[in-house]
Amino acid sequence: PAGICVLLWHPGKNLYTGYAHLSRTVIDSGNTVKKGQLIGYSGNTGQVTGPHLHFEVLPANPSIKPPYYGRINPRPYLP
């Protein structure tokens, strides 16, 4: 349902960031990514009604309980 995705591990923060519904990626699995580096292009892959980026932050050991299913508020991690 999420189409083309990228999941990045942030070891210093002990969390993952997820980017979904991309039209394509420009990195390969296992690549090291630097801050500000392009990882892909927004798109409309998967179950969507229009192009957009689905962004989420997940802790290293997420709980799968509702209502957030392991996802956490991304606001503290955004500039």
One Martini backbone bead per residue (centre of mass of N, CA, C, O) as a GRO file, in nm:
protein
   79
    1PRO     BB    1   0.048   0.066  -0.011
    2ALA     BB    2   0.334   0.254  -0.017
    3GLY     BB    3   0.513   0.170  -0.230
    4ILE     BB    4   0.780   0.350  -0.269
    5CYS     BB    5   1.057   0.306  -0.035
    6VAL     BB    6   1.223   0.451   0.259
    7LEU     BB    7   1.454   0.335   0.518
    8LEU     BB    8   1.601   0.504   0.794
    9TRP     BB    9   1.884   0.489   1.002
   10HIS     BB   10   1.941   0.647   1.337
   11PRO     BB   11   2.172   0.578   1.566
   12GLY     BB   12   2.189   0.841   1.754
   13LYS     BB   13   1.851   0.824   1.788
   14ASN     BB   14   1.710   0.542   1.771
   15LEU     BB   15   1.582   0.562   1.462
   16TYR     BB   16   1.335   0.593   1.211
   17THR     BB   17   1.277   0.683   0.865
   18GLY     BB   18   0.994   0.733   0.647
   19TYR     BB   19   0.942   0.698   0.281
   20ALA     BB   20   0.652   0.736   0.074
   21HIS     BB   21   0.535   0.731  -0.259
   22LEU     BB   22   0.752   0.712  -0.456
   23SER     BB   23   0.876   0.726  -0.782
   24ARG     BB   24   1.186   0.723  -0.680
   25THR     BB   25   1.513   0.620  -0.625
   26VAL     BB   26   1.882   0.715  -0.545
   27ILE     BB   27   1.925   0.467  -0.363
   28ASP     BB   28   2.072   0.199  -0.191
   29SER     BB   29   2.094  -0.063  -0.020
   30GLY     BB   30   2.327   0.031   0.243
   31ASN     BB   31   2.357   0.313   0.226
   32THR     BB   32   2.505   0.610   0.302
   33VAL     BB   33   2.353   0.899   0.449
   34LYS     BB   34   2.334   1.240   0.417
   35LYS     BB   35   2.267   1.536   0.503
   36GLY     BB   36   2.061   1.646   0.228
   37GLN     BB   37   2.029   1.401   0.069
   38LEU     BB   38   1.915   1.246  -0.196
   39ILE     BB   39   1.661   0.966  -0.209
   40GLY     BB   40   1.406   1.092  -0.370
   41TYR     BB   41   1.077   1.102  -0.527
   42SER     BB   42   0.792   1.220  -0.539
   43GLY     BB   43   0.462   1.055  -0.551
   44ASN     BB   44   0.201   0.780  -0.659
   45THR     BB   45   0.253   0.521  -0.505
   46GLY     BB   46   0.020   0.312  -0.443
   47GLN     BB   47  -0.229   0.407  -0.210
   48VAL     BB   48  -0.358   0.679  -0.389
   49THR     BB   49  -0.485   1.019  -0.502
   50GLY     BB   50  -0.190   1.148  -0.500
   51PRO     BB   51   0.080   1.330  -0.485
   52HIS     BB   52   0.318   1.239  -0.220
   53LEU     BB   53   0.455   1.246   0.110
   54HIS     BB   54   0.535   0.989   0.335
   55PHE     BB   55   0.606   1.061   0.678
   56GLU     BB   56   0.806   0.887   0.934
   57VAL     BB   57   0.849   0.799   1.284
   58LEU     BB   58   1.055   0.537   1.437
   59PRO     BB   59   1.134   0.340   1.668
   60ALA     BB   60   1.338   0.075   1.721
   61ASN     BB   61   1.089  -0.041   1.927
   62PRO     BB   62   0.795  -0.078   1.827
   63SER     BB   63   0.474  -0.046   1.884
   64ILE     BB   64   0.161  -0.217   1.769
   65LYS     BB   65  -0.030  -0.021   1.897
   66PRO     BB   66  -0.285   0.152   1.928
   67PRO     BB   67  -0.305   0.433   1.721
   68TYR     BB   68   0.018   0.436   1.598
   69TYR     BB   69   0.194   0.178   1.546
   70GLY     BB   70   0.491   0.318   1.653
   71ARG     BB   71   0.452   0.596   1.592
   72ILE     BB   72   0.585   0.928   1.595
   73ASN     BB   73   0.630   1.245   1.647
   74PRO     BB   74   0.812   1.452   1.413
   75ARG     BB   75   0.850   1.747   1.514
   76PRO     BB   76   1.125   1.722   1.694
   77TYR     BB   77   1.290   1.643   1.401
   78LEU     BB   78   1.234   1.920   1.287
   79PRO     BB   79   1.337   2.244   1.178
   0.00000   0.00000   0.00000
